Amino acid sequence: MQPAARARENGLEHALSSIKKALPPKLRETAYAIACDVAAADGEASQEELRVLELIRHRLDIERLIAAGIERGARARFQTL
């Protein structure tokens, strides 16, 4: 892995760790929902965005079934004709 990629990955891990420490557990699902809304806002999520959402889900300890419901809600809110 190149130094720039490693630094970016470490920066993301540091940011996610800081977010988890700052959030009370009852707001972690809300934070994940907001992240999903941001990813869905332009109508399509790139592979990189999906990977970051997966990292957020794991770091915030969001159960897979709960995450699926949150993700589906985000898709529904931002779906266009």
Number of C-alpha atoms within 10 A of each C-alpha: 6 6 8 9 10 11 12 11 12 12 12 15 15 12 12 18 14 11 16 18 11 10 13 9 13 8 12 20 18 13 17 20 20 14 19 23 18 15 21 21 15 10 11 12 15 10 9 9 16 14 12 15 20 16 15 23 22 13 15 21 14 17 11 12 9 11 19 12 12 19 19 11 15 20 18 11 11 15 13 7 2
